[in-house]
């Protein structure tokens, strides 16, 4: 039998539904077929050996499978397992487990939440009384460094007016947020006092207040700076430490309606690159980001105000940065929008052998791939160029044209 055939690219339930609809499949059958076309691979840590035996038995009966790790089992009685099956098989497993005792019912609910988080592209972010919606347009965060020692554009603005004009130009070029920073957090950068940081950022924030239509973010890990910046008009706090450098930061932000970016790092800027070894990089970064969300929620911050950043270039080497970007879709487990900051960074220079000012194309590659893997916010220097990259990648991956 001679037939034309090809492998379909099915990355989401929406892709599956599109291909089925093109065949004229009726709506009832479409809902049945679509989950069968989407394959799921789920890693489960710390599962009891007896429990994983039941999981494997039931998933095998449904047509899936479970790979079971062996290292460390004798000491703890627990292991890591990888569950494999279609979306429909996973959901049937959840339905089966929900009728068991509490532990299995909880497992089923967690797995369903994971599947739903991964499939849900309707992400939004509450910032300063507004809602940024990412279902039809992704977000560009334009970088405004007011520092003499930034790795890329330090000492660029000689006056407050020059910095303000740059912010207005970035808005015109397509920025959805302006990120203002008064302290460099590049590797090995020395710390700056609160007073000096405020001296750099407050005059610019005050002049921008009321002139921009887009929200302003303050890039700081100091609670006192965040408090003054919000009073001067900032609607977002971008904390590279994920609330770990200043223990007052979480409470300070909780008292406002500001949005926040919680980033992963390991150590302060002057020391974070001294040890970039991890046992399991992505597992550890996800664990730490989940803990950061927990710290925020504990003090009364609504999770809808939180965006997460895996911290490219912060406590990671070149290989680590590439691994995070290559596995970025796994961060969907956290259930919050993901921000990526790769713009002109050192790992791009090392991969391509390019100086800081020659890394636009390398940055564009990372941004386009991050769009495909689910990132929602992109912190960049070259706003106009990266606006085009994000919008084109969005149009391809989501099969829709973003509004201008």
Buried (B, 14 or more C-beta within 10 A) or exposed (E): EEEEEEEEEBEBBBBBBBBBEEEEBEEEEBEEBBBBBBEBEBBBEEBBEEBBEBBBEBBEEBEBEBEBBEEEBEEEEBBBBEBBBBBBBBBBBBEBBBEBEEEBBEBBEEBBEBBEBBBEBEBEBBBBEEEBEBEEBBBBBBBBBBBEEBBBBBEBBEEBEEBBEBBBEBBEBBBBBBBBBBBBBBBEBEBBEBEEBBEBBBBBBBBBEEEBEBBBBBBBBBBBBBBBBBEBBBBBBBBBBBBBBBEEBBEBBBEBBBBBBBBBBBBBBBEBBEEBEBEEBBBEBBEBBBBBBEBBBEBEBEEEBBBBBBBBBBBBBBEBBBBBBEBBBBBBBBBBBBBBBBBBBBBBBEBEEBEBEEBBEBBBBBBBBBBBBBBBBBBBBBBBBBBBBBBBBBEEBBEEEBEE
